[in-house]
Amino acid sequence: GPIRWFRGSGLSREAIYNFEGLSHPNVTAVRASNSDFSILLHGISTEYAGTYYCVKFQRKLNRQYLSGQGTRLRVKAKPSAPQETEFINERVARIFPSGEYTYLQRS
């Protein structure tokens, strides 16, 4: 069945990405192999913080079948001056279904 990514859980969870075409802005699939369901979050800011879940659904029933334990993403802003926060647009986080994440910063 299909694989989908969500931020949060329960009724308030937000669909982030599925591999059938639905995508949240600034989110892409890595697709390094047929078994790689990790995603990339581009231009992250503190709004991206939360727990992300990789969920497998049953195709015919469109019912949740398996869920990862969740990947918690924390984003810390670096203040550049008092009362001012600077975000670098090239920050990228790669989130894996296993619960790991890699934080990358491009120069």
Phi, psi and omega per residue, in radians:
G1 nan 3.076 -3.088
P2 -1.218 2.684 3.070
I3 -1.926 2.335 3.135
R4 -2.376 2.620 3.062
W5 -1.903 2.426 3.098
F6 -2.294 2.664 2.961
R7 -1.896 2.241 -3.084
G8 1.500 -3.126 -3.098
S9 -2.448 3.001 3.125
G10 1.217 -2.704 -3.088
L11 -1.191 -0.378 -3.093
S12 -1.603 0.089 -3.101
R13 -1.178 2.580 -3.071
E14 -1.935 2.217 3.092
A15 -1.192 2.182 -3.111
I16 -1.835 -0.777 -3.088
Y17 -2.803 2.452 2.866
N18 -2.310 2.809 -3.030
F19 -1.571 0.375 3.104
E20 -2.067 0.174 3.038
G21 2.175 -0.442 3.139
L22 -1.339 2.263 -3.130
S23 -2.539 2.384 2.986
H24 -1.280 2.590 3.102
P25 -0.952 2.461 3.089
N26 1.224 0.347 3.092
V27 -2.126 2.264 3.084
T28 -2.334 2.773 3.075
A29 -1.499 2.592 3.106
V30 -1.383 -0.842 3.112
R31 0.913 0.813 3.079
A32 -1.240 -0.408 3.081
S33 -2.746 3.032 3.129
N34 -1.174 -0.307 -3.135
S35 -1.862 0.155 3.136
D36 -1.704 1.941 -3.138
F37 -1.946 0.385 3.106
S38 -1.283 2.746 -3.130
I39 -2.199 2.772 3.051
L40 -1.966 2.323 3.026
L41 -1.851 2.114 -3.079
H42 -1.782 2.535 3.058
G43 1.042 0.745 -3.027
I44 -1.218 2.634 3.047
S45 -2.391 -3.073 -3.119
T46 -1.072 -0.379 3.116
E47 -1.151 -0.338 -3.130
Y48 -1.464 -0.149 -3.122
A49 -1.065 2.523 3.115
G50 2.644 -3.048 3.111
T51 -1.843 2.210 -3.097
Y52 -1.844 2.404 -3.106
Y53 -2.144 2.300 3.014
C54 -1.672 2.127 -3.000
V55 -2.209 2.315 3.055
K56 -1.754 2.352 -3.134
F57 -1.946 2.690 2.980
Q58 -1.375 2.270 -3.024
R59 -1.110 -0.921 -3.025
K60 -1.198 -0.680 -3.082
L61 -1.615 -0.197 -3.065
N62 0.875 0.769 -3.107
R63 -2.050 2.499 3.135
Q64 -1.045 2.289 -3.094
Y65 -1.919 -0.883 3.131
L66 -2.414 2.610 3.078
S67 -2.399 2.479 3.006
G68 -1.221 2.933 -3.123
Q69 -1.324 -0.174 3.115
G70 1.810 2.552 3.080
T71 -2.089 2.052 -3.123
R72 -1.548 2.171 3.106
L73 -1.938 2.075 3.065
R74 -1.913 2.351 -3.137
V75 -2.126 2.136 3.122
K76 -1.860 2.283 3.094
A77 -1.540 2.470 3.108
K78 -1.772 1.938 3.140
P79 -1.156 2.311 3.112
S80 -1.665 -0.355 3.115
A81 -2.824 2.812 3.090
P82 -0.983 2.376 3.097
Q83 1.128 0.356 3.135
E84 -2.481 2.369 3.139
T85 -2.130 2.360 -3.126
E86 -1.945 2.302 3.067
F87 -2.024 2.381 3.098
I88 -1.617 2.119 -3.037
N89 -1.199 -0.289 -3.080
E90 -1.619 0.239 3.109
R91 -1.302 2.373 -3.091
V92 -2.331 2.376 3.027
A93 -2.080 2.308 3.055
R94 -1.839 2.164 -3.083
I95 -1.966 2.274 -3.104
F96 -1.842 2.576 3.098
P97 -1.032 -0.430 -3.098
S98 -1.220 -0.152 -3.125
G99 1.768 0.014 3.104
E100 -1.653 2.759 2.977
Y101 -2.514 2.678 3.106
T102 -2.090 2.257 3.121
Y103 -1.785 2.120 -3.098
L104 -2.046 2.555 3.026
Q105 -2.314 2.124 -3.138
R106 -1.545 2.551 3.131
S107 -1.568 nan nan
